[in-house]
Amino acid sequence: MATSLLSAQRSKDPVTQVGACIVDQQKRIVAIGYNGLPRNCSDDEFPWSKLSKNSSPDSLEEKKLYVVHAEANAILNSNGGSLVGTCLYTTLFPCNECAKLIIQSGIQKVFYMSDKYAHKQIYRASRRMLDCVGVVCTRHVPAQKQILIDFDAFLQDDR
Ligand SMILES: Nc1ccn([C@H]2C[C@H](O)[C@@H](COP(=O)(O)O)O2)c(=O)n1
């Protein structure tokens, strides 16, 4: 989960940064991802905002039309290797579209930290699908509250 959180920090989403990490049965990390725009779609061109109350409902200026979710990016970053039997750690419970990818790729277990959108339709649909096919979803909040990465300590032998 710490790796997922670290990955989430790379996201440019100003509201919700999400990270995901896939590990195989030997607990080896096979892929990580975070929510971001598709390759070569730049932040200058595409919005990171949600629709405001005054926007037209068919406006193209809404991030959800473009963002690739952290879980989808992690699955895509696995470079086509089999994910059957793997576990996915994600900082936010997967949406319905990611649930479809999780199921189709053979991921067996999902560990999530936040479920802040549990009441929304797409997340309820996600849980329904994952439950139906037996992908076990477990809330996982690491007991350790912080991890300090001390870059200076790593370099002290170079001095
Ligand atoms: N499981 C999830 C859920 C959401 N995301 C992404 C999609 C957006 O970039 C952001 C949610 O934005 P909000 O509606 O909170 O402003 O998180 C994801 O990658 N994985």
PDBQT file of the ligand as one rigid body, heavy atoms in Angstrom, charges set to zero:
ROOT
HETATM    1  N1  LIG A 201     -10.512   3.839  -7.994  1.00  0.00    +0.000 N 
HETATM    2  C1  LIG A 201     -10.249   5.023  -8.578  1.00  0.00    +0.000 A 
HETATM    3  C2  LIG A 201     -11.139   6.065  -8.476  1.00  0.00    +0.000 A 
HETATM    4  C3  LIG A 201     -10.847   7.261  -9.079  1.00  0.00    +0.000 A 
HETATM    5  N2  LIG A 201      -9.688   7.384  -9.756  1.00  0.00    +0.000 N 
HETATM    6  C4  LIG A 201      -9.332   8.700 -10.303  1.00  0.00    +0.000 C 
HETATM    7  C5  LIG A 201     -10.168   9.358 -11.308  1.00  0.00    +0.000 C 
HETATM    8  C6  LIG A 201      -9.962  10.846 -11.021  1.00  0.00    +0.000 C 
HETATM    9  O1  LIG A 201      -8.712  11.274 -11.543  1.00  0.00    +0.000 OA
HETATM   10  C7  LIG A 201      -9.883  10.859  -9.520  1.00  0.00    +0.000 C 
HETATM   11  C8  LIG A 201     -11.218  11.086  -8.853  1.00  0.00    +0.000 C 
HETATM   12  O2  LIG A 201     -11.468  12.443  -8.893  1.00  0.00    +0.000 OA
HETATM   13  P1  LIG A 201     -12.600  13.104  -7.968  1.00  0.00    +0.000 P 
HETATM   14  O3  LIG A 201     -13.898  12.614  -8.484  1.00  0.00    +0.000 OA
HETATM   15  O4  LIG A 201     -12.339  12.654  -6.549  1.00  0.00    +0.000 OA
HETATM   16  O5  LIG A 201     -12.385  14.589  -8.142  1.00  0.00    +0.000 OA
HETATM   17  O6  LIG A 201      -9.372   9.580  -9.187  1.00  0.00    +0.000 OA
HETATM   18  C9  LIG A 201      -8.801   6.341  -9.844  1.00  0.00    +0.000 A 
HETATM   19  O7  LIG A 201      -7.714   6.474 -10.458  1.00  0.00    +0.000 OA
HETATM   20  N3  LIG A 201      -9.108   5.173  -9.260  1.00  0.00    +0.000 NA
ENDROOT
TORSDOF 0
